[in-house]
Structure formats: structure tokens, C-alpha cells
């Protein structure tokens, strides 16, 4: 698992979903705890992106069978081509496969089937949401609505409350939306998304669930895990 040093959510999220016989190992991307805004967000993400490969090389010292990018923002830049380039860059260095947030969510949406229109929730700023929308448009999904929570620092993302997320989901939902997607790995929604599927009656996909599910299935691990929504329990 390759994730920002400011991220306090993704590691416990992944550990909660870990089936017996699988081990998780976290390699931290050095990340200054910046205070991004709409004008500086891309530059702040670039600082993190520049440090990714050092964290990959550190992770390789334990001889992993597979990698997960526990950082979703960089996987959306440049649309589908940008995501493909990120995968190639990591695989060329590591010599093993990797799951990234953008492609994992797209695979999850296809796994549910019958989804063409989505809504997106992020802890980011509007400029980053535009990159997320661009990716999903590239891979064939229409984004009907989106909310950027505009968190004031990287660690502040983890401080967003379940009540705030629940209210955002209600605002995003509608008859014109087939599924709701949450991005931003430091925003823990793995359990809330599972609950929301029940009261909204449609797929609600948290990025941490999608990425971990994608990594398990890519390695032939078919354990059906309850408590984190239909994706891990049924797909």
C-alpha cells in the first residue's frame, strides 16, 4: 500500500477488509501537510506525486506480490491515458501489478452493471473534481453532480464527520443518478457507503473499498467480505 504520510484513514480501512492469509504493508509517501485551495491544489498534489516512486522503492524491500496506490488523486490526472501511464510507471519500477483508485472504481462500476450516470463526492477542491470528472467521462460515465468538500489541509480530510458525508450523499442522490462514487483515500467512507446502499437503493462506492477489492480480485482472492457493501460481499 503506497499512501501519503498525512493519511491516517486508508491503512486501518484496508486492515479492516483484509481476509485471512493476506498481509498489508504500508509505505508512506512523504507529504508536507499543506493547506491547499483551488489555485494551489494541483501544485500541492504535484509535490506528493514527485515522491511516489521513492515510496514504491521502499515498499519493494519486503518483496510484495502486488501494490495498491492508497492515494487516489494522482490517478485521475490526465484522464484514462494519465491513469494508464501511472500504472505503467509503477509496474516498470516494481515488476508487479498495481491497483489505482481511478481504474478500480471504474472496474467496480462495471461489475455492478447497468450504470451510466454517477455523482461524485470528494474532500478536494473544485479544480481537482474537474480532473475526476474528466477521467470518468473518458471511461464512459456521465457525471451528473459532484461535491467538493474543500478540506483545508491533508489531515483535515480525516476530520470530516459521517454526518457531513451523509448530508452530501443526500444532496448528490436523485433519480438521474445510477451510483454515487466517493474519492479521496483519507476520507473513511467504507462503512457509511455500505449503509448508504441500503437506504438509497443504489451502489455507493468508496474508493478504499474499490481499490482493495480490485487488488484482491486481481490476485484471484475471491473472499466475500461482509460489512463493506455489495462490492466485497457479492462481486
C-alpha positions in Angstrom: 0.0 0.0 0.0 1.6 3.3 -1.2 0.0 6.3 0.5 0.6 9.8 1.8 2.3 10.2 5.2 -0.5 12.5 6.2 -3.1 9.8 5.6 -4.5 8.3 8.8 -7.5 6.5 7.4 -6.5 4.3 4.5 -4.3 1.9 6.5 -7.0 1.0 9.1 -9.6 0.8 6.3 -7.6 -1.8 4.4 -6.8 -3.7 7.5 -10.5 -4.0 8.4 -11.2 -5.5 5.0 -8.1 -7.9 5.0 -9.0 -11.6 4.6 -7.1 -14.3 6.5 -3.9 -15.2 4.7 -3.3 -11.7 3.2 -0.9 -9.2 4.8 -0.9 -5.5 4.2 2.3 -3.4 4.3 2.1 0.4 4.2 4.8 2.6 2.6 4.5 6.3 3.2 4.9 9.0 0.5 6.5 12.0 2.2 3.7 14.6 2.2 4.0 18.0 3.8 0.7 18.8 5.5 -0.2 21.6 3.1 -3.2 23.9 3.2 -4.4 23.7 -0.5 -7.0 25.9 -2.1 -8.5 25.9 -5.6 -5.5 27.8 -7.0 -2.7 25.8 -5.3 -4.3 22.3 -5.3 -2.6 21.0 -8.4 0.8 22.2 -7.3 0.3 20.5 -3.8 -0.6 17.2 -5.5 2.4 17.5 -7.7 4.7 17.6 -4.6 3.1 14.3 -3.5 3.3 12.8 -7.0 7.0 13.6 -7.1 7.6 11.4 -4.1 5.6 8.4 -5.1 8.4 6.4 -6.7 10.6 6.6 -3.6 7.7 5.1 -1.6 7.3 2.4 -4.2 11.0 1.5 -4.0 10.8 1.4 -0.2 7.8 -1.0 -0.4 9.7 -3.3 -2.7 12.2 -4.2 0.1 9.6 -6.5 1.7 9.1 -8.4 -1.6 5.4 -7.7 -2.1 3.3 -9.8 -4.6 1.2 -6.7 -5.5 0.9 -3.0 -4.9 -2.0 -0.7 -4.1 -1.9 3.1 -4.7 -3.5 4.3 -1.4 -3.6 7.8 -2.9 -6.4 8.4 -5.4 -6.0 12.0 -6.6 -2.9 11.4 -8.8 -4.7 8.5 -10.6 -7.3 10.9 -12.1 -4.9 13.5 -13.7 -4.8 13.2 -17.5 -7.9 11.1 -17.8 -7.7 7.5 -18.8 -4.4 7.9 -20.6 -2.9 9.5 -17.5 -4.1 6.7 -15.3 -2.6 4.1 -17.7 0.7 6.0 -17.7 0.8 5.9 -13.9 0.2 2.1 -13.9 3.0 1.6 -16.4 5.4 3.8 -14.4 4.8 1.9 -11.2 4.8 -1.6 -12.8 8.0 -0.8 -14.8 9.7 0.0 -11.5 8.2 -2.7 -9.3 7.8 -5.6 -11.6 4.5 -6.5 -10.1 0.9 -5.4 -10.7 -0.8 -2.4 -9.1 -4.3 -1.2 -8.4 -5.1 2.5 -8.5 -8.1 4.4 -7.4 -9.5 5.6 -10.7 -9.3 2.3 -12.6 -10.5 0.4 -9.5 -13.7 2.5 -9.2 -14.3 2.1 -13.0 -14.0 -1.6 -12.7 -16.3 -1.6 -9.7 -19.0 0.3 -11.6 -18.7 -2.1 -14.5 -19.0 -5.0 -12.0 -22.3 -3.7 -10.7 -23.6 -3.4 -14.3 -26.2 -1.0 -15.7 -24.5 2.1 -14.5 -24.1 5.1 -16.9 -24.7 8.2 -14.7 -22.9 8.9 -11.5 -22.4 11.5 -8.8 -19.0 12.2 -7.2 -18.1 13.2 -3.6 -14.6 14.3 -2.8 -12.7 16.1 0.0 -10.9 18.1 -2.7 -11.4 21.5 -4.3 -13.4 22.1 -7.5 -10.3 22.1 -9.7 -9.5 18.5 -8.6 -13.1 17.4 -9.1 -12.8 18.6 -12.7 -9.9 16.1 -13.2 -12.0 13.3 -11.6 -15.0 14.2 -13.9 -12.6 14.2 -16.9 -11.4 10.7 -16.0 -14.9 9.2 -15.6 -16.0 10.9 -18.9 -13.1 9.3 -20.6 -14.1 5.8 -19.5 -17.7 6.2 -20.5 -19.6 7.5 -17.4 -21.6 10.7 -17.2 -21.1 12.8 -14.1 -24.5 14.3 -13.2 -23.4 16.1 -10.0 -20.4 16.5 -7.8 -19.5 17.9 -4.4 -16.0 19.1 -3.3 -15.8 19.4 0.5 -12.8 21.8 0.2 -10.9 20.4 3.2 -8.3 22.9 4.4 -5.4 20.6 4.8 -4.5 17.0 4.0 -5.0 15.9 7.6 -8.3 17.8 7.8 -9.7 15.3 5.3 -9.8 12.7 8.0 -11.7 15.0 10.3 -14.8 15.2 8.0 -17.7 13.7 10.0 -20.0 10.9 9.0 -22.9 13.4 9.3 -21.2 15.7 6.8 -20.8 12.7 4.4 -24.3 11.6 4.9 -25.7 15.0 4.1 -23.5 15.2 1.0 -24.8 11.8 -0.2 -28.4 13.0 0.1 -27.6 16.1 -1.9 -25.9 14.1 -4.6 -28.7 11.5 -4.9 -31.5 11.7 -7.4 -33.5 9.7 -9.9 -31.0 10.8 -12.5 -28.1 9.1 -10.7 -27.3 5.4 -11.0 -24.5 5.3 -8.5 -22.5 7.5 -6.2 -18.7 7.5 -6.0 -16.5 8.8 -3.2 -12.8 9.6 -3.9 -10.1 10.7 -1.5 -8.5 7.9 0.5 -8.1 9.9 3.8 -11.9 10.2 3.9 -13.2 7.0 5.5 -16.5 6.0 4.0 -16.1 2.2 3.7 -18.9 1.5 6.3 -21.0 4.6 5.6 -21.1 3.7 1.8 -22.3 0.2 2.7 -25.1 1.6 4.8 -26.0 4.2 2.2 -26.5 1.5 -0.4 -29.4 0.2 1.8 -31.2 3.5 2.2 -30.5 4.9 -1.2 -31.2 1.6 -3.0 -28.2 2.0 -5.4 -24.4 1.4 -5.5 -22.4 3.7 -3.3 -18.7 3.1 -3.9 -16.0 4.2 -1.5 -12.5 4.4 -3.1 -10.8 2.5 -0.4 -13.3 -0.4 -0.8 -12.9 -0.4 -4.6 -9.1 -0.3 -4.6 -8.8 -3.1 -2.0 -11.5 -5.2 -3.8 -9.7 -4.7 -7.1 -6.4 -5.8 -5.7 -7.9 -8.9 -4.1 -9.7 -10.0 -7.3 -6.6 -9.2 -9.5 -4.8 -11.8 -7.4 -7.5 -14.4 -7.6 -8.6 -13.9 -4.0 -12.4 -14.3 -4.1 -13.3 -14.0 -0.4 -16.7 -12.4 0.1 -16.4 -9.9 2.9 -19.5 -8.6 4.7 -19.9 -5.1 6.2 -18.4 -3.1 3.4 -21.2 -3.1 0.8 -22.2 -5.3 -2.1 -18.9 -4.9 -3.9 -16.9 -7.0 -1.5 -19.8 -9.2 -0.4 -21.1 -10.1 -3.9 -18.7 -9.2 -6.7 
